[in-house]
């Protein structure tokens, strides 16, 4: 089974990345970009906007799609994840929904965090790092 999902890669004026700490499996406790499952009939860029608001309290606008990746979730499911470059429009960080925490992190700080598998690889592939 393929499950459509989307994430938002958001940077602030200082070049820091917006990350959330996953509260639930898979990879609970690890840091990643905000994102999640698309609802039925939902455009993927709208998924990225909705999930970012739910997980961080921030309203973002999507600039463009960065790329797609497949993430296995057990033997019977694959997440087809579309990541979008986005910018903050309004709001203050307030972790919610599936996020145990949220914050802005420099590239140096990223290196010390427990990140989701292959996050750095994909951010490099998309030209973010």
Secondary structure, DSSP 8 states (H G I E B T S, - for coil): -EEEEEEEEEB-TTS-EEEEEE-SSSSTT-EE-EEEE--TT--HHHHHHHHHHHHHS-EEEEEEEEEEEEEE-SSS-EEEEEEEEEEEEE------TTEEEEEEE-HHHHTTS-B-TTHHHHHHHTT--
